[in-house]
Amino acid sequence: MATAIAKAEDRVTVEHAARLDHVSKSFAGPSGQQLVLDDITLDVAPGEFVTLLGASGCGKSTLLNLVAGLDRPTAGSIATPGGRPALMFQEHALFPWLTAGKNIELALRLRGVPKTERRAEAQRLLELVRLQGAYGKRVHELSGGMRQRVAMARALAQDSQLLLMDEPFAALDAITRDVLHDELTRIWRETNVSVLFVTHNVREAVRLAQRVILLSSRPGRIAREWTVDIEQPRRIEDAAVAELSVEITEELRGEIRRHGQH
């Protein structure tokens, strides 16, 4: 039977899951071209979990869209040698007329998984995200956290070596978000998928990532990065998480002050 996430030893060996080489992006504005991202150079290693952190409007989501192939950089290049990345949005973006299982099967069908194998694979993915028995539930029957679990399963169904996540837990309450942090950490460790995760929440970034990248604002540039040498699994209230979060928060506040944001 086809599997949605290949075992690490079955994957094509690549030097990096994503490579951004001097990437810049401009958009047309009322007063001419507006530079949103400026000279971003970044590698994401196979199996690495990286968070992009910055104030609202610094270009985090724009950068993720470029890596996803939804837009093209104005300058520089982006390579994802393991194939097209999977993208998970802040909103679940599930089709309300389909069940949870059928939403996942749609991704499997687009990937070319035979019809005879799709249901079993969708059920396996639902089990992976701890939603056993939810195959036949409609979207309106699911809580916000459950919808994001289905969206995560659908992203994993794309069999990508790189998972892009654009503030996927921002709209959830604190307890549900905490639970999904645990689940995402578990799934990342089980599948060895690479993750590029966008957030403006410093504690979330430190809890999840192996590396935190801070973007400046107007335009977005890499201001600083941190290697998070804290054993997983982590808790958001852990002393080491809190200590590093304070340091990163001070840097973030400095970037906001430098660029006149409030």
Solvent accessible surface area in square Angstrom, and as a share of the most:
residue,aa,sasa,rsa
1,M,136,0.61
2,A,32,0.25
3,T,65,0.38
4,A,0,0.00
5,I,18,0.09
6,A,27,0.21
7,K,136,0.58
8,A,53,0.41
9,E,138,0.62
10,D,99,0.51
11,R,38,0.14
12,V,114,0.65
13,T,131,0.76
14,V,25,0.15
15,E,147,0.66
16,H,20,0.09
17,A,4,0.03
18,A,0,0.00
19,R,99,0.36
20,L,0,0.00
21,D,62,0.32
22,H,105,0.47
23,V,0,0.00
24,S,15,0.10
25,K,19,0.08
26,S,24,0.15
27,F,83,0.34
28,A,87,0.68
29,G,28,0.27
30,P,154,0.97
31,S,121,0.78
32,G,38,0.37
33,Q,131,0.58
34,Q,111,0.49
35,L,73,0.36
36,V,27,0.16
37,L,0,0.00
38,D,30,0.15
39,D,79,0.41
40,I,1,0.00
41,T,71,0.41
42,L,7,0.03
43,D,54,0.28
44,V,0,0.00
45,A,45,0.35
46,P,64,0.40
47,G,12,0.11
48,E,25,0.11
49,F,1,0.00
50,V,0,0.00
51,T,0,0.00
52,L,0,0.00
53,L,0,0.00
54,G,0,0.00
55,A,14,0.11
56,S,86,0.56
57,G,68,0.66
58,C,1,0.00
59,G,7,0.07
60,K,12,0.05
61,S,45,0.29
62,T,27,0.16
63,L,0,0.00
64,L,1,0.00
65,N,52,0.27
66,L,5,0.03
67,V,5,0.03
68,A,5,0.04
69,G,49,0.47
70,L,100,0.50
71,D,54,0.28
72,R,202,0.74
73,P,38,0.24
74,T,86,0.50
75,A,50,0.39
76,G,44,0.42
77,S,63,0.41
78,I,43,0.22
79,A,46,0.36
80,T,32,0.18
81,P,68,0.42
82,G,27,0.26
83,G,39,0.37
84,R,167,0.61
85,P,12,0.07
86,A,2,0.02
87,L,29,0.14
88,M,4,0.02
89,F,88,0.37
90,Q,75,0.33
91,E,111,0.50
92,H,43,0.19
93,A,54,0.42
94,L,9,0.05
95,F,75,0.31
96,P,84,0.53
97,W,163,0.57
98,L,43,0.21
99,T,20,0.12
100,A,0,0.00
101,G,0,0.00
102,K,88,0.37
103,N,1,0.00
104,I,0,0.00
105,E,20,0.09
106,L,39,0.19
107,A,11,0.08
108,L,0,0.00
109,R,127,0.46
110,L,136,0.68
111,R,74,0.27
112,G,59,0.57
113,V,6,0.03
114,P,70,0.44
115,K,160,0.68
116,T,132,0.77
117,E,49,0.22
118,R,39,0.14
119,R,128,0.47
120,A,48,0.37
121,E,0,0.00
122,A,0,0.00
123,Q,69,0.31
124,R,76,0.28
125,L,0,0.00
126,L,2,0.01
127,E,91,0.41
128,L,25,0.12
129,V,2,0.01
130,R,124,0.45
131,L,13,0.07
132,Q,115,0.51
133,G,74,0.71
134,A,3,0.02
135,Y,19,0.07
136,G,52,0.50
137,K,80,0.34
138,R,100,0.36
139,V,8,0.05
140,H,142,0.63
141,E,94,0.42
142,L,7,0.03
143,S,63,0.40
144,G,36,0.35
145,G,7,0.07
146,M,55,0.24
147,R,65,0.24
148,Q,8,0.03
149,R,33,0.12
150,V,0,0.00
151,A,4,0.03
152,M,2,0.01
153,A,0,0.00
154,R,41,0.15
155,A,3,0.02
156,L,3,0.01
157,A,0,0.00
158,Q,72,0.32
159,D,53,0.28
160,S,8,0.05
161,Q,28,0.13
162,L,4,0.02
163,L,4,0.02
164,L,0,0.00
165,M,0,0.00
166,D,22,0.11
167,E,27,0.12
168,P,1,0.01
169,F,0,0.00
170,A,44,0.34
171,A,73,0.56
172,L,24,0.12
173,D,87,0.45
174,A,64,0.50
175,I,131,0.67
176,T,36,0.21
177,R,52,0.19
178,D,28,0.15
179,V,65,0.37
180,L,0,0.00
181,H,1,0.00
182,D,52,0.27
183,E,16,0.07
184,L,1,0.01
185,T,9,0.05
186,R,48,0.17
187,I,1,0.01
188,W,21,0.07
189,R,133,0.49
190,E,104,0.47
191,T,14,0.08
192,N,67,0.34
193,V,3,0.02
194,S,2,0.01
195,V,0,0.00
196,L,0,0.00
197,F,0,0.00
198,V,0,0.00
199,T,2,0.01
200,H,94,0.42
201,N,51,0.26
202,V,16,0.09
203,R,92,0.34
204,E,9,0.04
205,A,0,0.00
206,V,0,0.00
207,R,3,0.01
208,L,0,0.00
209,A,0,0.00
210,Q,72,0.32
211,R,37,0.14
212,V,0,0.00
213,I,0,0.00
214,L,0,0.00
215,L,1,0.01
216,S,8,0.05
217,S,2,0.01
218,R,156,0.57
219,P,18,0.11
220,G,0,0.00
221,R,103,0.38
222,I,54,0.28
223,A,44,0.34
224,R,98,0.36
225,E,80,0.36
226,W,17,0.06
227,T,107,0.62
228,V,8,0.04
229,D,139,0.72
230,I,37,0.19
231,E,153,0.69
232,Q,25,0.11
233,P,102,0.64
234,R,7,0.03
235,R,91,0.33
236,I,48,0.24
237,E,112,0.50
238,D,46,0.24
239,A,87,0.67
240,A,45,0.35
241,V,0,0.00
242,A,25,0.20
243,E,130,0.58
244,L,28,0.14
245,S,4,0.03
246,V,95,0.55
247,E,73,0.33
248,I,0,0.00
249,T,33,0.19
250,E,86,0.38
251,E,54,0.24
252,L,18,0.09
253,R,126,0.46
254,G,7,0.07
255,E,15,0.07
256,I,43,0.22
257,R,164,0.60
258,R,157,0.57
259,H,49,0.22
260,G,48,0.46
261,Q,29,0.13
262,H,223,1.00
